[in-house]
Each structure stands twice: as C-alpha cells, then as structure tokens.
Amino acid sequence: MNLSIIKNAKISVKLTLIYAFMFSLVLLILSTVTLYGTKYFLYKQADKQVNDISTVLIDKINDEAGEVSLYNKDFLADLPSKENMYIRILDNNDNVIGQSRDFNYDIKLKETNGRTKHLEQREKHLMYLNTKLNSKNYGVVYIQVVKDLESEYSFIKILFVFLAIADFIGMVASIVVGYIISKKMLNPIDNITRTAENISVNNLKERIEVNDADDELKRLAGTLNNMIDRLQKAFDSQSQFVSDASHELRTPIAVIQGYANLLDRWGKNDKEALEKSIYGIKLEAENMANLVEKLLFLAKGDALTQVVEKKEFHLNELIDEVLAETKLIDKKHNIFSDENEDIDIYGDYKLIKQMLRIFIENSIKFTPDKGVITINSILRNKSIYISVSDTGIGIPKDDIQNIFDRFYTVDKSRSKEKGGTGLGLSIAKWIAEVHDGIIEVESEEGKGTSVIVKININE
C-alpha cells in the first residue's frame, strides 16, 4: 500500500522524498562518524593517561635512590594528578601495599600483559591496566591503574543527544526545503502541462514559454514547440488538402449532375443532347476516377501502407520501354534519348516507371507541337541522374518551389483545360523519396524545363 502511494505520488513529492532520504543518510553517516570518532579519541587519551601513570610508577619503584619507600603512605602523594585516576599496588600475596584514596574497585589481577582493558562495573565504565613488576627492592609487585570514564561517557551522551536533535532538525528542514525547491524546479513542467491542455485542433497557435536556463526543461519545451509546429503544419496541409480535394471533386460532380438533369428534361428524345451528355459524364467520371486514384495513392503513402517492391533491374531498359510506349501514344513531339547508360538500380520498377510517365505527361502537356522531349540517365560519383527535359513554355521562377505541393498548379485555367489535378508531381516526389532520391527543377519561361532525379547508390 505504501509503495503504491509513493508510486502514484506527484513528482515533486517523489523528489522531496529522495532529497530527504539522501540528506538524512548523509547526516546519519556524518553523525555516526563524529560520535565514534570522538569516542575513539577519548579512549585513546584515557589509554595514554593510564599507561603514563603506570610508567611513572614503575620508574619510581625501580628507583633505588628513591626518597620515599613503597610501603610509605606518601609514596603515591607526589604522582601527577589526573582526573578520575585511581592506583593500587599489591604484593605477590594480593596484599595491598598502597592505593589511592576512594579506590573501591574489585578488579582481579588475572591478566598482566601490559594492555589496557575496558570494564563495566557498578554502572560505571572503567579502563584499567594491570602490570606485574619484578623489582630489586621489593620483589614481585602488582601495579593496578584504573581510569573512571564517567566524564567521557557523559560527554558522549550529550554529544549523541545533540547530534540526534541536529539530525532531526536537518531531516525536517530537508523535507520542507526539498519540497519548496522541487516545486519551484517543476514549475516549468506545470506551465508545459497547462499549455498542452489548451492546445487542440482548433488552437495550435499557443507555444510553451521557454526559460533562459539551458537545461533539460528548456530542451523539452523547445522539442514540444517544434512538435506543435509540425502538427500545425500537418493540420494546415490536411485542411488545405481536404479543401482542394473537395473543390476538385465538386466540379466534376456538378458537371455530371448538370448532364443528368439535361437528360432528365429533354435529352431522352434528343440524340445530340444524349450523346453529348453521355460523353461529358464519361469524361468527368474518368477525371474523378483518376483524381480518387491519385488521392488514394498519396493517402497510402502518408500512412506508410503503399506497397513498394524493390528489386534490381536495368534502368536503361526501363527508359527504353517508356520511350517506346510514349512514341506510340504521342506523335506530335520529338521524343528521344541521347544518353542512356547501362545502369543497374535497386528499386520498384513500376513506381519509377510511373514517376517518369508523370514527368513526360507534363512535358507533353506544356510543350508545343514539334517540340523536343529528352529522357536521359547517367551514372556519376555513385549517383544516378535521371532527367526529363523539354522545350515547352517553362515554369515561372516564383512557382518552381511550389510545384510539388498537392493540388498546386502554375496556371489553374490552363491546367484545367489539359486535365491536370496538381497531384502528379506530388506523387513523383513521394516515389523519389522512397528511393532516397531528390528532385531538382531547372526551368526558364519560353525555353523549357528540365527535371532531374538524383538517386544515390548504396554500397
């Protein structure tokens, strides 16, 4: 349950918990290190004090010229005064020779290896050192030095309480400050969310405000703005596409309805009107079928469902085939190829053929009778160049960049007369892009147009 609550919590809460946990962990580590470091230091100091007193006693007992005898009650009087330090000296029979005032510890002399020991006795913490000494003057004696660690432990307790309070305050502060900082840091995300909620199909003009800091949120906002730009462009194109398609379909439908009304009124008995109506209906139906077919092609291309069957074939054979078919259909123009190299290409045979036919049909439409149309293919620097050139009317310079847009026609009245829909070059561009190719157009009004398709050969 707790995990699910954390999982479903806001990002600011999650960040706060992470910050608080990390900060608290660091505090605990620092407090532990401080506490144990202080304890270690105090123990080392106490250890040193015990050893120092023991050394002084050994030297004093071994001093043959000593003024005060070991059995004298003043023997321990001139030792250095240390806080909470207690001394006892015993003979080989465990009889007390001398001891400090208030020495009331019962510590046995089992271990005399010269190492300090820790002992808890009567709720007191002690550090002691037992030393066995073979002296010349007094024989075997035992020296016992005890250090009461009460003040050290009191200091450690106070330090522990202080660190615990400091850690608690630090944890609470880390939660409060972490939440405030995380909320402030995530404000841009809230702005992005609010802006995204206001964006719809009918409102694509809003953009996310980009902050000055060059961070991840700025890059996210920039990426989303670019995405919205692309969406707006796509929606605009779609709206224009639907509008143009509706306009293109409205005309043939109106013509068909007009001929149908003509037949309904008096065309049934008028042979001339009947033939004219049937011809007009067939022509417009054919135009509609052609338009719908192109629209379906482009729709499949946009949806990535258009079938592309690539294989290796001879490009020169394809161009020869297109030339032969075009010459059979069109007898009014001089159509030939003066440079058709033997090139192997990997692509869709039918689609490339369709692309060439689109270029050739446009050249035929806009090239006067007896004009020249040339289809060439060459291989240069691992790139295939396919060109269709004519001596037609050319394209105005300002229109060249738009001729591949859907439903775009340079001269709508003349294009309508010649049966143009403004979709052929859009299809040709899609075919070129499917083959990793680009299309370049060179044209001059009154002199002609050249369309060059460049396709790179992949190793």
C-alpha positions in Angstrom: 0.0 0.0 0.0 2.8 2.4 0.9 4.7 1.6 -2.2 1.5 2.2 -4.3 1.0 5.6 -2.6 4.6 6.6 -3.4 4.3 5.3 -6.9 1.2 7.4 -7.6 2.5 10.5 -5.8 3.5 13.7 -7.6 7.0 14.1 -9.0 7.6 16.9 -6.5 6.7 14.6 -3.6 9.0 11.8 -5.0 11.8 14.3 -5.5 11.3 15.6 -2.0 11.4 12.1 -0.5 14.6 11.3 -2.5 16.3 14.5 -1.4 15.2 14.0 2.2 16.4 10.4 2.2 19.8 11.2 0.7 20.3 14.2 3.0 19.2 12.2 6.1 21.6 9.4 5.1 24.5 11.8 4.8 23.6 13.3 8.2 23.4 9.9 9.8 26.8 8.9 8.4 28.4 12.2 9.5 26.8 11.9 12.9 28.0 8.3 13.3 31.5 9.2 12.2 31.6 12.1 14.6 30.3 10.1 17.5 32.6 7.2 17.1 35.5 9.4 16.2 35.0 11.4 19.4 34.7 8.1 21.4 37.8 6.8 19.8 39.7 10.0 20.6 38.6 10.0 24.3 39.5 6.3 24.7 43.0 6.9 23.2 43.5 9.8 25.6 42.4 7.7 28.6 44.6 4.8 27.4 47.6 7.2 27.2 46.9 8.5 30.7 46.7 5.0 32.2 49.9 4.0 30.5 51.7 7.2 31.5 50.8 6.7 35.2 51.8 3.1 35.1 55.2 4.0 33.6 55.8 6.7 36.2 55.1 4.1 39.0 57.4 1.5 37.5 60.2 4.0 37.3 59.6 5.2 40.8 59.5 1.7 42.3 62.8 0.7 40.4 64.5 3.9 41.6 66.9 2.6 44.3 67.7 6.1 45.4 64.1 7.0 46.0 63.4 9.1 49.0 60.0 7.6 49.9 59.6 3.8 50.4 56.9 1.9 48.6 55.4 1.0 52.0 55.2 4.6 53.0 51.7 6.1 52.8 53.1 9.2 51.0 54.6 7.1 48.2 51.6 7.9 45.9 51.3 11.5 47.0 53.7 13.1 44.5 52.3 11.4 41.4 50.9 13.6 38.7 47.3 14.4 39.4 44.9 13.0 36.8 41.1 13.3 36.8 39.3 10.1 37.8 42.5 8.1 38.0 42.9 5.5 40.8 46.0 3.4 41.7 46.5 0.3 43.8 49.8 -1.6 44.4 49.7 -5.2 45.7 52.4 -7.7 46.7 52.7 -11.3 45.4 50.1 -12.5 48.0 47.5 -10.0 46.9 48.0 -7.8 49.9 47.5 -4.1 49.3 50.7 -2.2 49.7 49.3 1.1 48.8 46.3 2.7 47.0 44.7 5.9 46.1 42.0 7.5 48.1 38.5 6.3 47.2 39.8 3.2 45.4 36.8 0.9 45.6 37.0 -1.3 42.5 37.2 -5.0 42.6 39.5 -5.8 39.7 41.3 -9.1 39.7 44.9 -9.5 38.6 44.5 -12.3 36.1 45.9 -10.5 33.1 49.1 -8.6 33.3 50.2 -8.5 29.7 50.7 -4.7 29.6 47.4 -4.0 27.7 44.6 -1.7 28.9 41.2 -3.3 29.4 37.6 -2.0 29.4 35.3 -3.0 32.2 31.7 -2.0 33.2 31.3 -2.3 36.9 28.6 -0.9 39.1 27.1 1.0 36.2 30.5 2.6 35.7 32.7 2.3 32.7 36.4 1.8 33.6 39.7 1.5 31.8 42.4 -0.3 33.7 45.9 -1.7 33.3 47.5 -4.5 35.4 51.3 -4.6 35.5 53.5 -7.3 37.1 56.9 -5.9 38.2 60.0 -7.8 39.5 61.7 -5.1 41.4 65.1 -5.4 43.1 64.0 -3.6 46.2 60.5 -5.1 46.9 60.4 -8.3 44.8 57.3 -9.1 42.8 54.6 -6.4 43.0 51.4 -5.7 41.0 50.5 -2.3 39.9 46.9 -1.6 39.1 45.9 1.8 37.4 42.2 2.5 36.9 40.6 5.3 34.9 36.9 6.1 35.5 35.4 7.0 32.2 32.3 8.7 33.7 33.1 12.2 32.3 33.9 10.8 28.9 30.7 8.8 28.7 28.7 11.8 29.9 30.2 13.9 27.1 29.4 11.1 24.5 25.8 11.0 25.8 25.5 14.8 25.4 27.0 14.7 22.0 24.7 11.9 21.0 21.6 13.9 22.1 22.9 17.0 20.3 23.6 15.1 17.1 20.2 13.3 17.3 18.4 16.7 17.6 20.5 18.2 14.8 19.7 15.2 12.6 16.0 15.5 13.3 16.0 19.2 12.5 18.1 18.5 9.4 15.6 15.9 8.2 12.6 18.1 8.7 14.4 21.0 7.0 15.4 18.8 4.1 11.7 17.8 3.6 10.5 21.4 3.7 13.3 22.9 1.7 13.3 20.0 -0.7 9.6 20.3 -1.4 9.9 24.1 -2.0 12.8 23.7 -4.3 11.3 20.8 -6.2 8.0 22.7 -6.7 10.0 25.7 -8.0 12.1 23.5 -10.3 9.0 21.7 -11.7 7.0 25.0 -12.3 8.0 24.9 -16.0 6.5 21.4 -16.3 3.2 22.8 -14.9 3.4 25.5 -17.5 4.0 22.9 -20.2 1.0 20.9 -18.9 -1.3 23.9 -18.9 -0.2 25.0 -22.3 -0.6 21.4 -23.6 -4.1 21.3 -22.2 -5.1 24.5 -24.0 -3.8 23.1 -27.3 -6.3 21.5 -29.6 -7.0 21.0 -33.3 -8.6 24.4 -33.4 -6.0 26.1 -31.2 -2.4 25.3 -32.4 -1.1 28.8 -32.1 -0.1 28.6 -28.4 3.5 27.8 -27.6 5.3 26.8 -24.5 7.3 29.5 -22.8 11.0 28.7 -22.9 13.1 29.7 -20.0 16.6 31.2 -20.2 18.4 28.4 -18.5 20.0 25.9 -20.9 18.7 22.8 -19.2 16.6 19.7 -19.9 13.3 21.6 -19.4 14.3 24.2 -22.0 15.1 21.4 -24.4 11.8 19.7 -23.6 9.9 22.9 -24.2 11.8 23.5 -27.5 11.1 20.0 -28.6 7.4 20.3 -27.8 7.2 23.6 -29.6 8.8 22.1 -32.7 6.4 19.2 -32.5 3.4 21.6 -32.3 4.9 23.5 -35.3 4.9 20.2 -37.3 1.4 19.4 -36.1 0.1 22.8 -37.1 1.8 22.5 -40.5 0.3 19.0 -40.9 -3.2 20.2 -39.9 -2.9 23.2 -42.2 -1.8 20.9 -45.0 -4.6 18.5 -44.2 -7.2 21.2 -44.2 -5.9 22.6 -47.4 -5.8 19.1 -48.9 -9.4 18.4 -47.9 -10.5 21.8 -49.2 -8.7 21.4 -52.5 -9.9 17.8 -52.9 -13.5 18.9 -52.2 -13.1 21.7 -54.7 -11.7 19.3 -57.4 -14.4 16.8 -56.8 -17.2 19.4 -56.7 -16.7 20.5 -60.3 -17.0 17.0 -62.0 -19.9 16.2 -59.7 -21.6 19.4 -60.7 -21.0 18.7 -64.4 -22.4 15.1 -64.0 -25.4 16.4 -62.2 -25.9 19.0 -64.9 -25.8 16.4 -67.7 -28.1 14.1 -65.7 -30.6 17.0 -65.3 -30.3 17.7 -69.1 -31.1 14.1 -69.9 -33.9 14.0 -67.4 -35.6 17.1 -69.0 -35.3 16.6 -72.7 -32.2 14.6 -73.5 -34.1 11.3 -73.7 -35.5 12.2 -77.1 -32.7 14.4 -78.4 -30.0 12.2 -79.8 -27.4 15.0 -79.9 -28.0 16.0 -76.3 -28.0 12.4 -75.3 -24.6 11.7 -76.9 -23.2 15.0 -75.5 -24.4 14.2 -72.0 -23.0 10.6 -72.1 -19.6 11.9 -73.4 -19.5 14.5 -70.7 -20.5 12.1 -67.9 -17.9 9.6 -69.0 -15.2 12.2 -69.2 -15.9 13.7 -65.8 -16.3 10.2 -64.3 -12.9 9.3 -65.7 -11.4 12.5 -64.3 -13.0 11.7 -60.9 -11.6 8.2 -61.0 -8.2 9.5 -61.9 -8.3 12.0 -59.0 -9.5 9.5 -56.5 -6.8 7.0 -57.6 -4.1 9.6 -57.0 -5.6 10.6 -53.7 -5.6 7.0 -52.6 -2.0 6.7 -53.7 -0.9 9.7 -51.6 -3.0 8.6 -48.6 -1.4 5.2 -48.6 2.0 6.9 -48.9 1.3 9.1 -45.9 0.1 6.1 -43.9 3.1 4.1 -45.0 0.9 1.3 -46.4 1.7 1.9 -50.1 3.3 -1.3 -51.4 6.9 -0.8 -52.6 8.5 -3.9 -54.2 12.2 -3.2 -54.7 14.4 -5.4 -56.8 17.5 -4.9 -59.0 16.9 -4.2 -62.7 18.4 -2.4 -65.7 17.4 1.3 -65.7 18.3 1.7 -69.4 15.8 -1.0 -70.3 13.0 0.8 -68.3 13.8 4.1 -70.1 13.7 2.4 -73.5 10.4 0.9 -72.6 8.9 4.2 -71.6 10.3 5.8 -74.7 8.7 3.2 -77.0 5.3 3.5 -75.2 5.3 7.3 -75.3 6.2 7.4 -79.0 3.2 5.2 -79.7 0.9 7.5 -77.8 2.3 10.9 -78.8 3.1 11.6 -82.5 3.2 15.4 -82.1 6.6 15.7 -80.3 10.1 14.6 -80.9 10.8 12.2 -78.0 14.2 10.5 -77.8 17.2 9.7 -75.5 20.7 10.8 -76.4 22.4 9.4 -73.2 21.0 6.3 -71.6 23.8 4.4 -69.8 23.6 0.7 -68.8 22.9 1.1 -65.1 21.7 -1.4 -62.5 19.4 0.1 -60.0 17.7 -1.3 -56.9 14.1 0.0 -56.7 10.5 -0.5 -57.6 10.2 -0.9 -61.3 6.5 0.1 -61.6 6.9 3.2 -59.3 9.9 4.5 -61.2 8.1 4.0 -64.4 5.1 5.8 -63.0 7.4 8.7 -62.0 8.9 9.0 -65.4 5.4 9.0 -67.0 4.3 11.8 -64.8 7.3 14.0 -65.9 6.8 13.0 -69.6 3.0 13.7 -69.4 3.7 17.2 -68.0 6.3 17.8 -70.8 3.8 16.7 -73.4 1.0 19.0 -72.0 3.1 22.1 -71.9 5.4 21.6 -74.9 4.1 22.9 -78.3 3.8 20.6 -81.2 7.1 19.6 -82.9 8.8 20.4 -79.6 11.6 18.2 -78.2 11.4 15.9 -75.1 14.6 14.2 -74.0 14.9 11.4 -71.4 18.4 10.6 -70.2 20.1 8.6 -67.5 23.8 8.8 -66.4 25.9 7.5 -63.5 28.3 10.0 -61.8 30.1 9.6 -58.5 27.9 6.7 -57.3 24.8 8.7 -58.1 22.2 8.0 -60.8 20.8 11.1 -62.6 17.6 10.6 -64.5 16.5 13.7 -66.4 13.4 14.6 -68.4 13.9 17.8 -70.5 11.6 19.6 -72.9 11.4 22.8 -74.9 8.0 23.8 -73.5 6.6 27.0 -72.0 8.6 26.7 -68.9 7.7 27.5 -65.3 7.8 30.9 -63.6 10.7 31.2 -61.2 8.5 32.0 -58.2 6.4 28.9 -58.8 9.2 26.3 -59.0 9.4 25.8 -55.3 5.6 25.1 -55.0 5.0 22.8 -58.0 5.4 19.6 -55.8 2.7 20.8 -53.4 -0.6 18.9 -53.6 -3.2 20.5 -55.9 -0.8 23.3 -56.8 -1.0 24.3 -60.5 1.0 27.1 -62.1 -1.9 28.2 -64.3 -5.1 26.8 -63.0 -7.1 27.7 -66.1 -4.7 26.1 -68.5 -4.1 23.1 -66.2 -7.9 22.5 -66.1 -8.1 22.6 -69.8 -5.4 19.9 -70.0 -7.0 17.8 -67.3 -4.4 18.5 -64.6 -5.2 17.9 -60.9 -2.0 19.1 -59.3 -1.2 15.7 -57.8 1.1 14.2 -60.3 4.3 15.9 -59.2 3.4 15.2 -55.5 3.3 11.5 -56.4 6.5 11.8 -58.3 8.2 13.4 -55.3 7.0 10.7 -53.0 8.3 8.0 -55.3 11.7 9.7 -55.5 11.9 10.0 -51.7 11.0 6.3 -51.3 14.1 5.6 -53.4 16.3 8.0 -51.3 16.3 10.4 -54.2 15.9 14.2 -54.6 14.3 16.1 -57.4 15.8 19.3 -58.9 14.0 21.5 -61.4 15.6 23.9 -63.8 13.3 26.0 -65.9 13.1 29.2 -67.9 9.9 30.7 -69.2 9.6 30.3 -73.0 12.6 28.0 -73.3 11.8 24.8 -71.5 12.1 22.8 -68.3 14.4 20.1 -67.0 13.5 17.8 -64.2 16.5 15.8 -62.7 16.1 13.0 -60.2 19.3 12.1 -58.3 19.4 8.7 -56.6 22.4 7.6 -54.6 23.6 4.1 -55.0 24.0 2.3 -51.6 27.1 0.2 -51.3 
